[in-house]
Amino acid sequence: MDFLPTFMVIRDRPCLVVGGGEVAARKAAVLLQAGGRVTVVSPTLGPTLTELQTTGQINHRPGAFSPDDLNGPILVIAATNDKRVNHQVSQLCQARRLPVNVVDQPALCSFIMPAIIDRSPVLIAVSTGGAAPVLARLIRGRLESLIPATYGRLATLAARFREKVQQHIPASRRRAFWEQVLQGPIGEMVLSGREAAAGAALDSLLVREAEQPVAQGGEVYLVGGGPGDPDLLTFRALRLMQQADVVVYDRLVSSAVLELTRRDAKRIYVGKARDNHALPQEEINQLLARLANQGKRVLRLKGGDPFIFGRGGEEIQTLTQEGIPFQVVPGITAASGCAAYAGIPLTHRDYAQSCVFVTGHLKDGSLSLNWESLVQPQQTVVFYMGLHGIEIICAKLIEHGLPATTPAALVEQGTTPQQRVHIATVASLPGQIKNANVRPPSLIIVGEVVKLHRELAWFESRNADR
Ligand code: SAH
């Protein structure tokens, strides 16, 4: 380790920035964020610093740098474009043991500035020791996306309860207690914006814990895994995927998505191939409740969005009946994912003012749908689970008055590297895909918007017919 990472208190203390340009302005801004009193020495000020001066946030000492400027500040940053000045500032500061940073010149620094992820009061600082600031910023970018913006609130809750916890929980149990709180349902309440409920739950947990340690109950995360491409997961989905103890998933969840669940989590496959449920729905509902009652954090991972043809509602109804805590995380539904990746906007000013999602799943070989409503002009209709019944679907649409020439598409394994898009009309689609060896899952999109595919398709795929 070439540097000692520390966090310095500069609130209400004088800090000096030498230089008036945009780089100096960025440094001044960080100092201000940490509450420093900033003086800028420079003959002139650039636009950002001028603005900060006009609004009274910084002091400006006009003129060239003079050694006298070092009487007073507790920290100095040199950000001029004059190498000699930067050098002089560095030497004078080091002679006085005054912490000094010269921008982009590690050799002249007695401290360096990290890239920061600010989840105040949580602060994460990343440094490459000055070797590759760009790399530090890339790392910061990755951490930014991994660490929810709400983590700061978790720290705020901990601060609020710190004394109470000290009073009620003996030191030997305190660490385990906090881990349980921050990683369990109470922490989840905070992260999903239910802070009042989290406070109340923590209060009652404290009372119970003080009497006798209680095992914390489990919970269920009903999470939408999106249509296949793992990049389409939400941040929250990813976080819960990485902390669950058990993963209950079905066939639609892509292997690329499944791979992002915690390595040592137990995985339970509950099937759901067409008409071939590995586990009946009622048993899935019971399974989730049973696992949660064993104190497990259960990830119920579903393809697409859990509330769109996902039976997510049924699964959490069982949980409510048993009083098991849960949360629902939306996912990108197949219609959105396939439409985006096939270059078929679901609505368009010229072609469609509404869009309908409908199930094409056959029951006893037939489909009872409100066909009149599905053949309206200026409307896009998306059929989920429609491959098997595609002939009936297309025939019924035409029978109820949809022009046979209406464009129609079948999007196969949308958003994955195996995506294929078959473009035809309602009349010709069933015939066209008959020998195309279509692999599930696939989605049918009917409407004038399908025409736009030719112009808007962007996603490289195996062999799309453009
Ligand atoms: N809850 C899911 C839908 C479940 S129903 C969602 O919101 O997407 C299952 C149907 O979704 C499949 O029969 C198929 O029509 C569609 N589907 C899901 N993923 C798909 C994909 N990657 N490409 C095409 N269709 C998909």
Residues whose N, C-alpha, C, O or C-beta is under 5 A from the ligand:
A	BS01	SAH	P227 G228 G303 G304 D305 P306 I308 F309 G310 I332 T333 A334 C338 F383 Y384 M385 G386 V411 E412 Q413 G414 P441 S442 L443
